[in-house]
Amino acid sequence: MSNITPHRWLHPWRAITQGEAPAFEAELGREIGPGHDLEGVHAMAIARRDDCDDVLFALFGHARSLAVVHLTWSGQREVSPSLPSVELFESWEAWAERGMQVDAGA
C-alpha cells in the first residue's frame, strides 16, 4: 500500500482543485445536521469520484483522518443523521486499499 499516496489517484478518483474545494466543503456544511458523524468536524475536500457524488475529505478534530461522503446536493441540512452517507477511514493506506482500489476494480 505504501506506493499509493494522495498524489496517485486511480480512476474514478481524481484530485479536487483549490478552485473546486470550497463548493464541496460548503455543501457538506449545509447538509450535516445534528447527530451526524461529522457534526462539528472541520473537513477539507481533497478528491472526488467522476462517476458519482462521492467526495474524499480530510478530517480535523475527528478520531478518523479521512471520510468518503456521498453528498446529496440538497443544498440544505439533512433531517436524518445518516445523510449524507459517510464512510470513515483511519489512514491514507486504509482508504487506498478499502476505498480507492475497490472503486477502481483493482
Secondary structure as GFF3:
##gff-version 3
##sequence-region A 1 106
A	DSSP	beta_strand	13	15	.	.	.	ID=ss1
A	DSSP	alpha_helix	21	31	.	.	.	ID=ss2
A	DSSP	beta_strand	42	49	.	.	.	ID=ss3
A	DSSP	beta_strand	54	60	.	.	.	ID=ss4
A	DSSP	beta_strand	66	70	.	.	.	ID=ss5
A	DSSP	beta_strand	85	89	.	.	.	ID=ss6
A	DSSP	alpha_helix	92	95	.	.	.	ID=ss7
A	DSSP	pi_helix	96	100	.	.	.	ID=ss8
A	DSSP	alpha_helix	101	104	.	.	.	ID=ss9
###
